[in-house]
Amino acid sequence: MKEKIDPAKIPSHIAVIMDGNGRWAKKRGAARLFGHRNAIQAVRDVTEGCAELGVKNLTLYAFSTENWNRPKIEVDGLMSLLISTIKKEIPTLAKNNIRLQPIGDIEHLPVEAQKNLDLGIRETESNTGMILSLALNYGGRWEISNAVKKLVERIKENPNEVDTINVDYINKYIDEHTAPEVELMIRTSGEHRISNFLLWQAAYAELHFTETLWPDFRKEHLYNAIIDFQNRERRLGKTSEQLVKK
């Protein structure tokens, strides 16, 4: 499968909605947290696979702003798993020249999670390879709302800039750590929606949906998604004829 990938057409930014952990656990008669624990290998496989292919940015949807509505025992377990996993994986990220950056409302995560994230940022900040962004306590609407607040404050101080507001202007106020435009967005578990993930950045993303539950997702599934991406015609508003002429 990997041999079918065109190295000249690797998407620069891949975003993944890691879905299906609960259903994976339910099929095995276990609690949902069992699925989350067994999803760590999928994270490793996808991260390693993307880095090997030369993907510049990988963003994983780890915990949304809406996930706080889940049962407390699951949320507490997820936070505990997050803390232990980040701490454990930092040496591997450093070894593979991968830079870690969190996106989202990090200040409202548990203190211990914030400490481990800060540690991960410091230990990998000099790495020059792929950027791994973990979306934690993140929501696309939350991000855009924050950007609007910042923009309004700016315009209050500089009302003459109103006429200069455009896409590039707004981009400056989107979360400063958010990676550039998404080219390929993958969602596992058979659901067909983007669930408030990178709404601004995914405006022209190619969407790839797979029935595979996230704990079962491996490199071959990633390769299949990239091949699917490479077989599509990305017109970005133009016609097929215009792309041929180019």
N, C-alpha and C positions, 0 to 999 in steps of 0.2 A: 504493500500500500504506500509506504514512504517513497518508493522509487517512482511512483506516478506523480509526485508533487513537483511542480515547476519552481525551482529555487528563485527564479526571477520574479515570481508573482506571489510571494509570501505576504499575507496581510500584515501591515505594520502594527495594528492594534486589534487584539482579540479580546472580547469580553465574554465571560461565561456566567450564566445563571445556573448555579449548582443545585438542581432540584431533584427530589425523589428519595432523600435519606429516610424519611418517615415511612414511606411505602415499602422501601427495601427492608426495613426492620420488621414491619408488620407482616410481610410475607414469611418471615422467619420466626414469627411469634414472639418478637422481642419489643422492648420499649423503643421509642423514637430515637433516644440518645444513642442507642446501639448503632443505628444507621449513621449518625453523625460521626461517631468514633471510627467507623469503617470507611468513611469517606476520605480520610486523610491520604490514603494511597492514591486516590484519584487526583487529589491536589498535586501530589508529588509527580505523578505521571504527566499531567498536563503541563505543569511548570517546566519540567525537564524537557518534554517534547517541544514546547515552544522555544525554549532557549536554544536547543540543538538546531532548530530550523532557522534561527535568526530573527524571530519575532521581536520587535522592539518593545512592545508594551503588552502586558497581560493583566487584565483586571478581573478579579473574582468577586462575585456577589456573595459575601460571607454572612452578613447580617443586616437586614433592612430596618428602616425606622418602624415598619409595621410589625416586625417580629417580636417586639416587646409585648404584643397582645397574646402571644402563645402562653401555655401554662407555665407558671413560675418555675416548676421543677425542670422543665425543658430549657428555659432561658438561663437559669442558674447553671445547668449542666453545660450548655453551649459556651457560656462565658468562661467556665473553668477549663473546658477543652481548648478554647481559644488561647487562654493564658499559657497552658502547658505546651501547646503545639508551637506557638511562635517562639518560645524560649528554646525548644528542642531543635527547631529547624534553622535557626540563625546561622550556625556554623556551616550548614549545607549551602545556604544562600551565599554566604561569603566565599565559600570555596568555589562556587560556580559563577562568580562575578555578577550575581543578580542583586539589584538594589530594591529594597523593600520600601514601600510608601503606603500609608493608610489614607483612605478618603472617607469622608463622612463626618458626622458630629461626634468626633472622638472624645471631646471633653465630657460627654455624658456616659461614657463607658466606665466600668469599674476601675478604680485606681490602679489595681494590680495589672489589668489589661493595658492601661495607658503606659505603665512603667515598662512592660515588656515590648510594647510597640516602639517606645522611645529608644529602648536598647537596640531593637532591630534596625531602626533608622540609623542610629549612630554607627553600628557595626558594619553596615553595608553602604553607607553614604558615598564612599569613594569608589564603589564598584561601577564599572563602565558598560556592563552588559545589559541584559533585559531589565526593564522596570516591572516589578510585580506589585500591582496595586491591590490592596485588600479593601473592599467596600464594607465598612463596618458602621452600623447605625447610620446607614446611608439611604437616601431616597432622592430620586431625580427631581421631584417637586420641591423637596426641602432645599436642594442645591440651587435650583433656579430662584426660589423665593429669597434665599440669602443673597444671590447675585443682584436681584432687583433692589433689595434694601441698600446694598452698597452703591448701586448705580444712582438711586434717588438721592442719597447723601452727597454724592459727587456733583450731581446736577444742582442741588441746592447751593453749593459753594461756587459752581461754575455754570450758571444758567445759559450762557452762550453756547455751551456744548450740546444742547438739545438736538440741534440740526446735524450733529456729527454722529449721532447714535446709529450704529449699524451692527452687523453680525460680529465684525472684528472688535468693535468697541465693547459689546456685551461679553465676548469671550474673555476679556480681561477681568471680568467680575465673577466668572464661574470659578468654582473651587480651584485654587492655585495649584493644588497637587493632582488634579484630575488629568489623566492622560489625554492626548489629542483624539480627534474623531475616530470613532470605532468603524472598522471596515468589516469585521465579522463578529456577529453575536451568536453564541451557541446557548441553547437551552435544552437541558436533559429532562427526562421523565415523561415526554409526550405532551406537555402543556404547550399551548401556542399563544403566548403573550410575553411582554417584556417586563411586566410587574414593576413599573416605576424605576427602572434601572437605566442610568445614563441617558435620560430623555433628550438632552441637548446634543450630546456627543454622537448619538446613534441615529441622527437624522437620515443618513444615507447608508446605514449599515446593512449588510446582507445578513438575513436571519436564517439560522440553521437549527431545525428542531429534530430531536432524536428521541425515540422511545426508551432508550437506555437510561436506567436509573443512575444517579450520580455515583454511588459507591462502586458501580460496575464499569464506569467510564475509564478507558485506558488510551494509550497512545494511538492505537489503530482507529479509535473513534474520532480522535482529534484529526488524524490524517484524512479521514473520510470527510470531515467537515471542511477542511482546507481544500481538498480536491473539488468538493461541491462548489465552494467559493470561486475557485479558479475556472470552473466551467460556466460561470455566469457572465453575462454581458453587463458591465457596470457603466451605464450611460450617464448617470448624474445629470439628468435633464436634457441631454443631447439625443440626437437620433443615431441609429446604427450606422447610417451612411456617413455621418460626421466622424464617427470613431474610425471607420475604415479609411477615410481621407487623411486622418491624422497619422 
